[in-house]
Amino acid sequence: MIKVGVLGFGGLGQAAARVLKPKQSMQWVGAADQKGYVYHQEGIDVNEAIAVYNLKGSLGYLDNYGVLSNESIKELISVGAADGYFLALPNLPNTFMAEVAQQFIASGWRGVLVDAIKRTSALAQLLELQEQFQAAGITYLTGCGATPGLLTAAAVIAAQSYAEIHSVNITFGVGIANWEAYRATIREDIAHLPGYDVETAKGMSDQQVEALLAKTNGILTLENMEHADDLMLELAGICSRDRVTVGGVVDTRNAKKPLSTNVKVTGRTFEGKIATHTFTLGDETSMAANVCGPAFGYLKAAKSLHDRGIYGLFTAAEVMPQFVN
Ligand code: NAD
C-alpha cells in the first residue's frame, strides 16, 4: 500500500482525494492547504474533508486530525509518514513549486513527488535542483498532469512511427461549471492572455477575474502558451522545442468541453511519407480525471524507481506511468 499526501486542496487536490478513494494499492493519508493540514496514517474520510474545507476554508478545521497552521506544508512533511506527495498547488508566483521542492530537500524527507506543473520556466527551475534531489533520495516526476503529462507522453509514443518529427500540436478543451472550483488553474490561464503575466494574474482579485470572464462570456482562448511540453519533448529527444505548440479553449461556465482535447504528431516515416497521428481524449473525461489519473500513475512509477534506489528529477515524457489499482 502506497501512502499518499496531497499538497493543495482546491479543485485538483479534492479530485485527487476522490480518485484515490476506491484504490486498493494507494491510500490518501494527508493534505495541506494554505491555512492548515490533516494527517492520519490510517486514511482520511474524503467526503468529510471536502465538506469541512468547503464550509470553513481549511482542512485544519477537521475534528479529527486537522491542524490549523501558517506553515502547513512544512509541518505536514515533518509529522507525516507519506511515501509520496502529489503537488496540486498553484504555481503562483512562478517560483513556488521549486520553493516547495526545496522545502522537501531541506527537511531530510525521502520519498516520491509528482506535480502537474505547466510552465516551461517553472520546469527549468526544477531541473536546476537535479543533483539536490539525487543527494536527498527524492524521486521527482514533473509535468504529470494532462498537458504537460498525458498528452506529452502520448506524443512520445506517437513519435515512434517516424524518422523525423515535424510538429507536435496540443489543443485542449476544458469545461468547468464554475471558475471558483479551480481558481489557480484559471488565474494561471489568464496569465497567458495578451497583456497579462503571472504577476498580474496573481494580483487579480476574484472580482477582477469575474469582470474579465464577464467580458468574454466565460471563455478563455489561449494560443502559443508557454507550456513545458516543449522542454519535456526536447529533453526526451523527440524534437526541438520550437516544433511544439500548445493552445486551447476554457469555458468557465459550462461543464461541457468547448472542443475535444487532442495532440497531433506530424512526422516523416523512414520511407519518406508525411503523416499525422492524432490522439483525442474522450469528451466525457474531465480535466480533473485527465490530471489526477496520470499524476497517480506517475507517482506509482516514481515509487518503483525509488524502491530500486533511482533518485532525481524525471519528466512525464521519460517514464511510463503505471496503473493504480
Ligand atoms: P485551486 O486554486 O483550486 O487550489 C489551490 C489549493 O492550494 C488551495 O487548497 C489552497 O489553499 C492551496 N494553497 C495555496 N497556497 C498554499 C500554500 N502556501 N501552502 C499550502 N497550500 C496552499 O488550484 P487548482 O485549480 O486545483 O490548480 C492547482 C494547480 O494545478 C495549478 O498550478 C494549475 O495550473 C495546475 N493544473 C495543471 C494541469 C495540467 O494539465 N498540467 C491542469 C489543471 C491544473
Residues whose N, C-alpha, C, O or C-beta is under 5 A from the ligand:
A	BS01	NAD	G8 F9 G10 G11 L12 G13 A32 D33 Q34 S72 A88 L89 P90 N91 A116 I117 K118 G145 A146 T147 P148 A181 Y182 R183 A184 T185 E188 V291
